[in-house]
Amino acid sequence: MPILAGYGPITPATARAIAAGGIWRRLVTDPLSETVLDLGHTRYRPTQELADHVVARDRTCVRPGCSCPAGGCQLDHNVPWVDAPDGSEEPGDPAGGRTAADNLSPLCGRDHNVKTHGDFEVEQTEPGVFEWTTPAGLRYRRERDETTTFLGHIINGTLHPPLPPDAPPPF
């Protein structure tokens, strides 16, 4: 028999009626720590557990070369979360980014503005690994160990890797 928290046992028919008229939220949790890792599109602000997870995972601002501690950073949705038409946080637009560990990153105030207003693109290719594309098309990867790798130059949508150091000049 189903149990309603704060009330007690209820009939299956009552449980179905409550469920049919309710608002359901999808939460993905880590099976070991039970930390919420994904709130889907239902909530813009991460839970404290999710925020703590992202800060612990990334340790610093995720812009290559920035050493600002993650605890003092703003959490940014890599794929922007889109507000609901009425301005509330719910339900959010499914076309926007999720509030999830694999779509959140700590950015210091300066770098958050650079990403949001400076035409920089950031992609989290795997948890804790971020690829940045500058407005000029230069692409960099920020690794989990906070090192930076230059990946090349994007020209007409195609990534051209850097030439090896011993390559002859291109002219």
Backbone as a printed PyTorch tensor [residue, N CA C, xyz], in Angstrom:
tensor([[[  0.8500,  -1.1760,   0.0000],
         [  0.0000,   0.0000,   0.0000],
         [  0.8990,   1.2440,   0.0000]],

        [[  0.5920,   2.2230,  -0.8610],
         [  1.3930,   3.4530,  -0.9110],
         [  1.2750,   4.2410,   0.3920]],

        [[  2.3520,   4.9820,   0.6860],
         [  2.3660,   5.8310,   1.8840],
         [  2.5910,   7.2710,   1.4350]],

        [[  1.7780,   8.1830,   1.8950],
         [  1.9120,   9.6020,   1.6110],
         [  2.6570,  10.2340,   2.7780]],

        [[  3.8230,  10.8160,   2.4790],
         [  4.6420,  11.4120,   3.5340],
         [  3.8430,  12.4340,   4.3170]],

        [[  3.9010,  12.3450,   5.6400],
         [  3.2000,  13.2720,   6.5040],
         [  1.7320,  12.9300,   6.7160]],

        [[  1.2540,  11.8660,   6.0400],
         [ -0.1620,  11.4990,   6.1650],
         [ -0.3170,  10.0530,   6.5960]],

        [[  0.3140,   9.1540,   5.8530],
         [  0.1960,   7.7310,   6.1610],
         [ -0.2380,   6.9450,   4.9390]],

        [[ -0.7390,   5.7190,   5.1520],
         [ -1.1440,   4.8650,   4.0300],
         [ -2.3220,   5.4630,   3.2530]],

        [[ -2.2610,   5.3130,   1.9180],
         [ -3.3690,   5.7220,   1.0500],
         [ -3.6530,   4.5980,   0.0720]],

        [[ -4.8250,   4.6220,  -0.5160],
         [ -5.1840,   3.5680,  -1.4650],
         [ -4.4490,   3.7940,  -2.7860]],

        [[ -4.2490,   2.7310,  -3.5710],
         [ -3.6280,   2.9050,  -4.8810],
         [ -4.3870,   3.8900,  -5.7660]],

        [[ -5.7080,   3.9050,  -5.6890],
         [ -6.5060,   4.8290,  -6.5050],
         [ -6.2130,   6.2780,  -6.0970]],

        [[ -6.0560,   6.5390,  -4.8160],
         [ -5.7390,   7.8950,  -4.3340],
         [ -4.3380,   8.2830,  -4.7920]],

        [[ -3.3930,   7.3430,  -4.7190],
         [ -2.0210,   7.6190,  -5.1730],
         [ -2.0060,   7.9800,  -6.6530]],

        [[ -2.7580,   7.2430,  -7.4800],
         [ -2.8260,   7.5450,  -8.9180],
         [ -3.4360,   8.9200,  -9.1590]],

        [[ -4.4780,   9.2690,  -8.4070],
         [ -5.1300,  10.5720,  -8.5710],
         [ -4.1760,  11.7010,  -8.2010]],

        [[ -3.4180,  11.5360,  -7.1290],
         [ -2.4450,  12.5590,  -6.7260],
         [ -1.3520,  12.6820,  -7.7840]],

        [[ -0.8750,  11.5320,  -8.2560],
         [  0.2010,  11.5430,  -9.2550],
         [ -0.2640,  12.1720, -10.5670]],

        [[ -1.4950,  11.9250, -10.9660],
         [ -1.9960,  12.4560, -12.2380],
         [ -2.0940,  13.9700, -12.2180]],

        [[ -2.3690,  14.5500, -11.0790],
         [ -2.5240,  15.9960, -11.0010],
         [ -1.2800,  16.7150, -10.5140]],

        [[ -0.2090,  15.9730, -10.2840],
         [  0.9960,  16.5800,  -9.7150],
         [  1.9820,  17.0590, -10.7610]],

        [[  2.9860,  17.7540, -10.2790],
         [  4.1060,  18.1810, -11.1260],
         [  5.2790,  17.2680, -10.7940]],

        [[  5.7690,  16.5810, -11.8090],
         [  6.8600,  15.6350, -11.6090],
         [  8.1850,  16.2950, -11.9380]],

        [[  9.1900,  16.0170, -11.1410],
         [ 10.5360,  16.5240, -11.3680],
         [ 11.4740,  15.3480, -11.5070]],

        [[ 12.3100,  15.4160, -12.5230],
         [ 13.2920,  14.3770, -12.7630],
         [ 14.5820,  14.7710, -12.0690]],

        [[ 15.1040,  13.8950, -11.2390],
         [ 16.3730,  14.1250, -10.5670],
         [ 17.2790,  12.9300, -10.8390]],

        [[ 18.5080,  13.1930, -11.2450],
         [ 19.4780,  12.1210, -11.4480],
         [ 20.4840,  12.2280, -10.3160]],

        [[ 20.6800,  11.1400,  -9.6050],
         [ 21.5950,  11.1590,  -8.4690],
         [ 22.7640,  10.2040,  -8.6810]],

        [[ 23.8680,  10.5170,  -8.0390],
         [ 25.0300,   9.6280,  -8.0200],
         [ 24.6480,   8.4390,  -7.1400]],

        [[ 24.7920,   7.2050,  -7.6330],
         [ 24.3370,   6.0550,  -6.8520],
         [ 25.1240,   5.8390,  -5.5550]],

        [[ 26.3630,   6.3110,  -5.4820],
         [ 27.1530,   6.1090,  -4.2660],
         [ 26.9280,   7.2030,  -3.2350]],

        [[ 27.0170,   8.4630,  -3.6720],
         [ 26.9070,   9.5710,  -2.7240],
         [ 25.4790,  10.1050,  -2.6040]],

        [[ 24.6140,   9.7160,  -3.5300],
         [ 23.2460,  10.2120,  -3.6230],
         [ 23.1830,  11.7150,  -3.8900]],

        [[ 24.2890,  12.3060,  -4.3800],
         [ 24.3150,  13.7120,  -4.7590],
         [ 23.4920,  13.8990,  -6.0230]],

        [[ 22.6500,  14.9180,  -6.0440],
         [ 21.8590,  15.2220,  -7.2340],
         [ 22.8010,  15.7870,  -8.2910]],

        [[ 22.8690,  15.1540,  -9.4690],
         [ 23.7600,  15.5750, -10.5380],
         [ 23.0290,  16.2190, -11.7050]],

        [[ 21.7080,  16.0590, -11.7890],
         [ 20.9590,  16.5820, -12.9360],
         [ 19.5440,  16.9150, -12.5080]],

        [[ 19.1760,  18.1920, -12.6620],
         [ 17.8240,  18.6420, -12.3380],
         [ 16.9800,  18.8290, -13.5950]],

        [[ 17.5500,  18.5000, -14.7440],
         [ 16.8260,  18.6350, -16.0010],
         [ 16.5230,  20.0810, -16.3320]],

        [[ 15.3530,  20.3180, -16.8960],
         [ 14.9250,  21.6550, -17.3040],
         [ 13.9620,  22.2790, -16.3090]],

        [[ 13.7780,  21.6370, -15.1670],
         [ 12.7640,  22.1200, -14.2410],
         [ 13.2690,  23.1840, -13.2930]],

        [[ 14.5600,  23.3810, -13.2120],
         [ 15.0870,  24.3130, -12.2140],
         [ 16.3730,  24.9480, -12.7210]],

        [[ 16.4540,  26.2730, -12.6340],
         [ 17.6380,  27.0140, -13.0880],
         [ 18.7770,  26.8990, -12.0860]],

        [[ 18.4830,  27.1590, -10.8290],
         [ 19.5300,  27.1590,  -9.8120],
         [ 19.8320,  25.7320,  -9.3650]],

        [[ 21.1170,  25.3850,  -9.3330],
         [ 21.4680,  24.0400,  -8.8620],
         [ 21.2540,  23.9240,  -7.3560]],

        [[ 21.0490,  22.7130,  -6.8970],
         [ 21.0030,  22.4730,  -5.4580],
         [ 22.3920,  22.7370,  -4.8960]],

        [[ 22.5010,  22.8990,  -3.5980],
         [ 23.8090,  23.1170,  -2.9740],
         [ 24.7210,  21.9130,  -3.2160]],

        [[ 24.1490,  20.7020,  -3.1650],
         [ 24.9490,  19.4920,  -3.4150],
         [ 25.5230,  19.4960,  -4.8300]],

        [[ 24.7000,  19.8580,  -5.8130],
         [ 25.1660,  19.8950,  -7.1980],
         [ 26.2380,  20.9710,  -7.3650]],

        [[ 26.0140,  22.1460,  -6.7920],
         [ 27.0070,  23.2190,  -6.8640],
         [ 28.3190,  22.7730,  -6.2200]],

        [[ 28.2370,  22.1450,  -5.0530],
         [ 29.4510,  21.6620,  -4.3710],
         [ 30.1850,  20.6340,  -5.2240]],

        [[ 29.4370,  19.7630,  -5.8950],
         [ 30.0410,  18.7410,  -6.7640],
         [ 30.8280,  19.3990,  -7.8970]],

        [[ 30.2240,  20.3890,  -8.5700],
         [ 30.8780,  21.0620,  -9.7000],
         [ 32.1210,  21.8220,  -9.2190]],

        [[ 32.0080,  22.5130,  -8.0960],
         [ 33.1450,  23.2680,  -7.5490],
         [ 34.2890,  22.3180,  -7.1810]],

        [[ 33.9690,  21.1930,  -6.5550],
         [ 35.0110,  20.2220,  -6.1830],
         [ 35.6390,  19.5840,  -7.4190]],

        [[ 34.8350,  19.3180,  -8.4280],
         [ 35.3520,  18.6840,  -9.6490],
         [ 36.2940,  19.6080, -10.3930]],

        [[ 35.9370,  20.8830, -10.5420],
         [ 36.7030,  21.7800, -11.4110],
         [ 37.7540,  22.6080, -10.6770]],

        [[ 37.6220,  22.8190,  -9.3890],
         [ 38.6020,  23.4900,  -8.5210],
         [ 38.8680,  24.9590,  -8.8420]],

        [[ 38.9380,  25.3570, -10.1180],
         [ 39.1780,  26.7520, -10.4950],
         [ 38.2170,  27.1400, -11.6110]],

        [[ 38.1970,  28.4290, -11.9190],
         [ 37.4820,  28.9170, -13.1000],
         [ 37.9590,  28.0880, -14.2900]],

        [[ 37.0550,  27.7200, -15.1820],
         [ 37.4280,  26.7980, -16.2550],
         [ 37.9640,  27.4720, -17.5160]],

        [[ 38.1550,  28.8120, -17.4940],
         [ 38.8070,  29.4400, -18.6440],
         [ 40.2680,  29.0510, -18.6250]],

        [[ 40.7960,  28.6030, -19.7420],
         [ 42.2120,  28.2430, -19.7750],
         [ 43.0810,  29.3780, -19.2330]],

        [[ 43.9270,  29.0260, -18.2740],
         [ 44.8610,  29.9820, -17.7060],
         [ 44.3600,  30.7410, -16.4980]],

        [[ 43.0610,  30.6680, -16.1800],
         [ 42.5330,  31.3900, -15.0280],
         [ 42.6690,  30.5080, -13.7860]],

        [[ 43.1760,  31.0770, -12.7120],
         [ 43.3860,  30.3030, -11.4900],
         [ 42.4660,  30.7470, -10.3540]],

        [[ 41.4130,  31.4890, -10.6610],
         [ 40.4650,  31.9280,  -9.6410],
         [ 39.8090,  30.6860,  -9.0210]],

        [[ 39.8240,  30.5400,  -7.6980],
         [ 39.2230,  29.3580,  -7.0680],
         [ 37.7340,  29.2190,  -7.4170]],

        [[ 37.3120,  27.9920,  -7.7010],
         [ 35.9260,  27.7370,  -8.1150],
         [ 34.9160,  28.1630,  -7.0580]],

        [[ 35.3030,  28.1010,  -5.7850],
         [ 34.3800,  28.4890,  -4.7190],
         [ 33.9610,  29.9500,  -4.7860]],

        [[ 34.7680,  30.7930,  -5.4380],
         [ 34.4290,  32.2090,  -5.5820],
         [ 33.8480,  32.5360,  -6.9390]],

        [[ 33.5550,  31.5250,  -7.7300],
         [ 33.0550,  31.7210,  -9.0970],
         [ 31.5360,  31.6160,  -9.1640]],

        [[ 30.9940,  32.0430, -10.2960],
         [ 29.5800,  31.8640, -10.6050],
         [ 29.4500,  30.5560, -11.3830]],

        [[ 28.3700,  29.8200, -11.1450],
         [ 28.1480,  28.6090, -11.9390],
         [ 27.4030,  29.0070, -13.2070]],

        [[ 27.9500,  28.5900, -14.3360],
         [ 27.4090,  28.9540, -15.6450],
         [ 26.8670,  27.7170, -16.3330]],

        [[ 25.7240,  27.8740, -17.0030],
         [ 25.2050,  26.8170, -17.8700],
         [ 25.9800,  26.9090, -19.1840]],

        [[ 26.7170,  25.8690, -19.5690],
         [ 27.4610,  25.8900, -20.8250],
         [ 26.5140,  26.0570, -22.0080]],

        [[ 25.4640,  25.2600, -22.0420],
         [ 24.3630,  25.4810, -22.9920],
         [ 23.3390,  26.2750, -22.1980]],

        [[ 23.0260,  27.5070, -22.6100],
         [ 22.1790,  28.3760, -21.7860],
         [ 20.8320,  27.7630, -21.4340]],

        [[ 20.4590,  27.9380, -20.1960],
         [ 19.1340,  27.5550, -19.7110],
         [ 18.1810,  28.6500, -20.1420]],

        [[ 17.0270,  28.2990, -20.6640],
         [ 16.0920,  29.2910, -21.1740],
         [ 14.9390,  29.4460, -20.1880]],

        [[ 14.6790,  30.6980, -19.7620],
         [ 13.5860,  30.9660, -18.8370],
         [ 12.2440,  30.5960, -19.4370]],

        [[ 11.3130,  30.2460, -18.5600],
         [  9.9410,  30.0130, -18.9820],
         [  9.3640,  31.3440, -19.4730]],

        [[  8.3970,  31.3160, -20.3730],
         [  7.8440,  32.5560, -20.9290],
         [  7.3240,  33.5350, -19.8830]],

        [[  6.8140,  33.0440, -18.7460],
         [  6.2740,  33.9510, -17.7290],
         [  7.3470,  34.4770, -16.7830]],

        [[  8.6290,  34.1300, -17.0370],
         [  9.7190,  34.6350, -16.2130],
         [ 10.0000,  33.7910, -14.9830]],

        [[  9.1820,  32.7760, -14.7260],
         [  9.4350,  31.9160, -13.5680],
         [ 10.5650,  30.9500, -13.9020]],

        [[ 11.0230,  30.2310, -12.9030],
         [ 12.0700,  29.2520, -13.1410],
         [ 11.4970,  27.9310, -13.6300]],

        [[ 10.1860,  27.8340, -13.7300],
         [  9.6270,  26.5530, -14.1010],
         [  8.5940,  26.7350, -15.1930]],

        [[  8.4770,  25.8710, -16.1430],
         [  9.2250,  24.6430, -16.2660],
         [ 10.5040,  24.7820, -17.0610]],

        [[ 10.8050,  25.9450, -17.6130],
         [ 12.0050,  26.0640, -18.4370],
         [ 11.7270,  25.5570, -19.8390]],

        [[ 12.5440,  25.9470, -20.7670],
         [ 12.3670,  25.5510, -22.1510],
         [ 13.2320,  24.3240, -22.4340]],

        [[ 12.6170,  23.2130, -22.8470],
         [ 13.3980,  22.0110, -23.1120],
         [ 14.4890,  22.2160, -24.1630]],

        [[ 14.3940,  23.2700, -24.9760],
         [ 15.4350,  23.5290, -25.9690],
         [ 16.6910,  24.0960, -25.3180]],

        [[ 16.5690,  24.6070, -24.1100],
         [ 17.7110,  25.1790, -23.4110],
         [ 18.5250,  24.1130, -22.7040]],

        [[ 19.6190,  24.5530, -22.0900],
         [ 20.4950,  23.6230, -21.3920],
         [ 19.9220,  23.1750, -20.0640]],

        [[ 20.3210,  21.9970, -19.6410],
         [ 19.8630,  21.4310, -18.3760],
         [ 20.6860,  21.9830, -17.2180]],

        [[ 20.1130,  21.9400, -16.0380],
         [ 20.8640,  22.2380, -14.8190],
         [ 21.4180,  20.9040, -14.3460]],

        [[ 22.6230,  20.6130, -14.8120],
         [ 23.2410,  19.3100, -14.5660],
         [ 24.7580,  19.4670, -14.5000]],

        [[ 25.4000,  18.5280, -13.8390],
         [ 26.8610,  18.5740, -13.6770],
         [ 27.5680,  18.6660, -15.0230]],

        [[ 27.0270,  17.9980, -16.0520],
         [ 27.7040,  18.0170, -17.3470],
         [ 27.3300,  19.2310, -18.1900]],

        [[ 26.6030,  20.1960, -17.5850],
         [ 26.2950,  21.4490, -18.2850],
         [ 26.5960,  22.6690, -17.4160]],

        [[ 27.2650,  22.4640, -16.2920],
         [ 27.6090,  23.5710, -15.3980],
         [ 29.1170,  23.6800, -15.2500]],

        [[ 29.5830,  24.9190, -15.1350],
         [ 31.0070,  25.1410, -14.9100],
         [ 31.1930,  26.4170, -14.1060]],

        [[ 32.2260,  26.4410, -13.2480],
         [ 32.5140,  27.6730, -12.5170],
         [ 33.2810,  28.6500, -13.3990]],

        [[ 32.7920,  29.8820, -13.4640],
         [ 33.4770,  30.9520, -14.1870],
         [ 33.5740,  32.1550, -13.2660]],

        [[ 34.7770,  32.7420, -13.1670],
         [ 34.9050,  33.9660, -12.3860],
         [ 34.0640,  35.0410, -13.0910]],

        [[ 33.7650,  36.1220, -12.3890],
         [ 32.9030,  37.1630, -12.9500],
         [ 33.4000,  37.6870, -14.2820]],

        [[ 34.7030,  37.9180, -14.3960],
         [ 35.2850,  38.4460, -15.6360],
         [ 35.0870,  37.4630, -16.7860]],

        [[ 35.4190,  36.1970, -16.5360],
         [ 35.3370,  35.2090, -17.6150],
         [ 33.8920,  34.8220, -17.9390]],

        [[ 33.0040,  34.9340, -16.9600],
         [ 31.5900,  34.7060, -17.2370],
         [ 31.0890,  35.7720, -18.2150]],

        [[ 31.4880,  37.0320, -17.9910],
         [ 31.1130,  38.1060, -18.9190],
         [ 31.7370,  37.9030, -20.2910]],

        [[ 32.9870,  37.4660, -20.3420],
         [ 33.6610,  37.2160, -21.6210],
         [ 32.9060,  36.1440, -22.4040]],

        [[ 32.5050,  35.0860, -21.7100],
         [ 31.7820,  34.0050, -22.3910],
         [ 30.4020,  34.4750, -22.8340]],

        [[ 29.6960,  35.1630, -21.9550],
         [ 28.3200,  35.5570, -22.2470],
         [ 28.2300,  36.6840, -23.2660]],

        [[ 29.1180,  37.6740, -23.1700],
         [ 28.9900,  38.8680, -24.0100],
         [ 30.1170,  39.0350, -25.0270]],

        [[ 31.1020,  38.1500, -25.0200],
         [ 32.2630,  38.3320, -25.8780],
         [ 32.3720,  37.3550, -27.0260]],

        [[ 31.3000,  36.6230, -27.3240],
         [ 31.2820,  35.6850, -28.4490],
         [ 32.2500,  34.5200, -28.2870]],

        [[ 32.6430,  34.1980, -27.0550],
         [ 33.4220,  32.9850, -26.8090],
         [ 32.4360,  31.8400, -26.6650]],

        [[ 32.8120,  30.6730, -27.1380],
         [ 31.9620,  29.4910, -27.0000],
         [ 32.6690,  28.5100, -26.0900]],

        [[ 31.8990,  27.8590, -25.2090],
         [ 32.4430,  26.8720, -24.2850],
         [ 31.6170,  25.6040, -24.4140]],

        [[ 32.3020,  24.4890, -24.5370],
         [ 31.6380,  23.1890, -24.6040],
         [ 32.2910,  22.2790, -23.5850]],

        [[ 31.4800,  21.6160, -22.7770],
         [ 32.0020,  20.6240, -21.8370],
         [ 31.9410,  19.2810, -22.5540]],

        [[ 33.0810,  18.8190, -23.0700],
         [ 33.1030,  17.6260, -23.8960],
         [ 32.9690,  16.3450, -23.0870]],

        [[ 33.3680,  16.3970, -21.8370],
         [ 33.1530,  15.3320, -20.8650],
         [ 33.2400,  15.9990, -19.4980]],

        [[ 32.7430,  15.3570, -18.4490],
         [ 32.7330,  16.0430, -17.1630],
         [ 34.1160,  16.5860, -16.7740]],

        [[ 34.1730,  17.9120, -16.5890],
         [ 35.4050,  18.5590, -16.1640],
         [ 36.3950,  18.8950, -17.2660]],

        [[ 36.0590,  18.6160, -18.5340],
         [ 36.9230,  18.9480, -19.6760],
         [ 36.1670,  19.9550, -20.5390]],

        [[ 36.7900,  21.1170, -20.7790],
         [ 36.1100,  22.2130, -21.4570],
         [ 36.8930,  22.6370, -22.6860]],

        [[ 36.1870,  22.8140, -23.7980],
         [ 36.8100,  23.3250, -25.0180],
         [ 36.2420,  24.7110, -25.2920]],

        [[ 37.1540,  25.6700, -25.4200],
         [ 36.8210,  27.0740, -25.6510],
         [ 37.1600,  27.4360, -27.0820]],

        [[ 36.2780,  28.1700, -27.7310],
         [ 36.5410,  28.7100, -29.0590],
         [ 36.4610,  30.2230, -28.9550]],

        [[ 37.5390,  30.8910, -29.3760],
         [ 37.5940,  32.3490, -29.3250],
         [ 36.8340,  32.9240, -30.5110]],

        [[ 36.5150,  34.2130, -30.4790],
         [ 35.8530,  34.8280, -31.6420],
         [ 36.6840,  34.7000, -32.9210]],

        [[ 38.0070,  34.5800, -32.8010],
         [ 38.8760,  34.4320, -33.9740],
         [ 38.9470,  32.9860, -34.4670]],

        [[ 38.2720,  32.0590, -33.7670],
         [ 38.2420,  30.6680, -34.2040],
         [ 39.3430,  29.7950, -33.6150]],

        [[ 40.1110,  30.3130, -32.6710],
         [ 41.1320,  29.4940, -32.0190],
         [ 40.4480,  28.6050, -30.9850]],

        [[ 40.8460,  27.3340, -30.9500],
         [ 40.1870,  26.3740, -30.0480],
         [ 41.1990,  25.8260, -29.0460]],

        [[ 40.8110,  25.8530, -27.7670],
         [ 41.6580,  25.3950, -26.6730],
         [ 40.8830,  24.4090, -25.8050]],

        [[ 41.5910,  23.4390, -25.2400],
         [ 40.9700,  22.4900, -24.3110],
         [ 41.5600,  22.7160, -22.9220]],

        [[ 40.6960,  22.8580, -21.9340],
         [ 41.1130,  22.9500, -20.5310],
         [ 40.8470,  21.5830, -19.9250]],

        [[ 41.9270,  20.9020, -19.5290],
         [ 41.8460,  19.5370, -19.0110],
         [ 41.4560,  19.5290, -17.5330]],

        [[ 41.1330,  18.3470, -17.0180],
         [ 40.7790,  18.2060, -15.6050],
         [ 41.9040,  18.6380, -14.6770]],

        [[ 43.1490,  18.4440, -15.1240],
         [ 44.2940,  18.8290, -14.2860],
         [ 44.6390,  20.3070, -14.4380]],

        [[ 43.7660,  21.0590, -15.1150],
         [ 43.8620,  22.5080, -15.3060],
         [ 44.9190,  22.9180, -16.3340]],

        [[ 45.4920,  21.9520, -17.0610],
         [ 46.4140,  22.3030, -18.1400],
         [ 45.6030,  22.6900, -19.3710]],

        [[ 46.2620,  23.4120, -20.2870],
         [ 45.6020,  23.8860, -21.4990],
         [ 46.3160,  23.3250, -22.7150]],

        [[ 45.5450,  22.8820, -23.6910],
         [ 46.0730,  22.3750, -24.9470],
         [ 45.4720,  23.1890, -26.0820]],

        [[ 46.3250,  23.6830, -26.9900],
         [ 45.8360,  24.3690, -28.1900],
         [ 45.4340,  23.3030, -29.1920]],

        [[ 44.1840,  23.3320, -29.6400],
         [ 43.6690,  22.3100, -30.5490],
         [ 43.7610,  22.7140, -32.0090]],

        [[ 43.8220,  24.0110, -32.2820],
         [ 43.9150,  24.4530, -33.6620],
         [ 43.0150,  25.6440, -33.9290]],

        [[ 42.7810,  25.8690, -35.2160],
         [ 42.0380,  27.0410, -35.6790],
         [ 40.8450,  26.5500, -36.4890]],

        [[ 39.6760,  27.0670, -36.1790],
         [ 38.4790,  26.6960, -36.9300],
         [ 38.3190,  27.6770, -38.0810]],

        [[ 38.3130,  27.1250, -39.2920],
         [ 38.1220,  27.9270, -40.4990],
         [ 36.9750,  27.2980, -41.2850]],

        [[ 35.9540,  28.0960, -41.5790],
         [ 34.7670,  27.6200, -42.3070],
         [ 34.1770,  26.3660, -41.6660]],

        [[ 34.1430,  26.3520, -40.3290],
         [ 33.5300,  25.2440, -39.6080],
         [ 34.3990,  24.0140, -39.4550]],

        [[ 35.6310,  24.0330, -39.9680],
         [ 36.5150,  22.8760, -39.8780],
         [ 37.6950,  23.2040, -38.9760]],

        [[ 37.9940,  22.3020, -38.0510],
         [ 39.1320,  22.4940, -37.1550],
         [ 40.4140,  22.0860, -37.8700]],

        [[ 41.3480,  23.0170, -37.9630],
         [ 42.6620,  22.7590, -38.5550],
         [ 43.6610,  22.6530, -37.4150]],

        [[ 44.2040,  21.4480, -37.1700],
         [ 45.1150,  21.2780, -36.0340],
         [ 46.3990,  22.0770, -36.2330]],

        [[ 47.0830,  22.3770, -35.1220],
         [ 48.3340,  23.1300, -35.2350],
         [ 49.3920,  22.3010, -35.9580]],

        [[ 50.3000,  23.0040, -36.6170],
         [ 51.4040,  22.3100, -37.2820],
         [ 52.3880,  21.8210, -36.2350]],

        [[ 53.0350,  20.6720, -36.4790],
         [ 54.0540,  20.2040, -35.5410],
         [ 55.1930,  21.2250, -35.4650]],

        [[ 55.9010,  21.2840, -34.3330],
         [ 56.9530,  22.2830, -34.1710],
         [ 58.0620,  22.1820, -35.2100]],

        [[ 58.2970,  20.9850, -35.7450],
         [ 59.3930,  20.8220, -36.7110],
         [ 58.8980,  20.8950, -38.1720]],

        [[ 57.6260,  21.2950, -38.3740],
         [ 57.0900,  21.3790, -39.7340],
         [ 57.7040,  22.5770, -40.4700]],

        [[ 57.9000,  22.4260, -41.7800],
         [ 58.4160,  23.5610, -42.5550],
         [ 57.3660,  24.6670, -42.6240]],

        [[ 57.7730,  25.8930, -42.8490],
         [ 56.8070,  26.9930, -42.9560],
         [ 55.8040,  26.7080, -44.0810]],

        [[ 54.5640,  27.1930, -43.9350],
         [ 53.5260,  26.9030, -44.9180],
         [ 53.6300,  27.7500, -46.1860]],

        [[ 54.7620,  28.3750, -46.4510],
         [ 54.9180,  29.2090, -47.6490],
         [ 56.1020,  28.7970, -48.4630]]])
